[in-house]
Amino acid sequence: MKEAVRDFKESPLYAYRLKNNYKVVFGEGDVNAPVMLIGEAPGKNEAQAGRPFVGAAGRVLNNLLESVGLNRSDIYITNVVKDRPPQNRDPNPEEVALYSPFLEQQIEIVQPRVIVTLGRFAMDFILTYFNLPEKREKIGALHGKLLEAETDYGKISILPMYHPAAGFYNDEVKATLQEDIQALKPFL
């Protein structure tokens, strides 16, 4: 599947990736992990490394994970969109639609007990994907709350959280992230 994303010429981000010598950021971690983290799209550091959450937001995320006794190797982490959008802009609806089948396959393979959405784009996608009644809610109303969803393999929980990047811009959000991630403890 990673090769299919690497060779995904139908994506409007494909030429941008090649032009900038970026890599696909498919995802990494334990494919049997009970916890799956989903961000929106890779930033520049991630596109250069070919790994999710390796820049400043990754450092915030690593600290959050450590606070509940997790390492990156204990989870599976990916993004909705697997290529970096230009100028670090938000992914557009066409890009989300094009890349979503890959994320849906990743969810089916990992079969997590809980999905943590990092930021509003990932939250919006997952809540819509599982057709949850909260799909029209804002992240400010849902962050830190465990929501229940039904999958082919059973019930799972969805934990919306702010994007870790917001934590290095705002100490209040950093404290909120620290509080919200505590909801993962029952799944560990």
Protein Blocks (a to p, Z undefined) as FASTA:
>chain_A
ZZmmmmmmkbmklmmmmmnopacdfbgcjfkbfbdcddfbdcfklmmnopahkblmlmmm
mmmmmmnopafklpccddfblcdcehhiacdfklmmmmmmmmmmmmmmnopabdcdedjk
lmmmmmmmnopaklmpcfklmgopacddddfkbccdddddddfklmmmomklmmmmmmmm
mmmmmmZZ
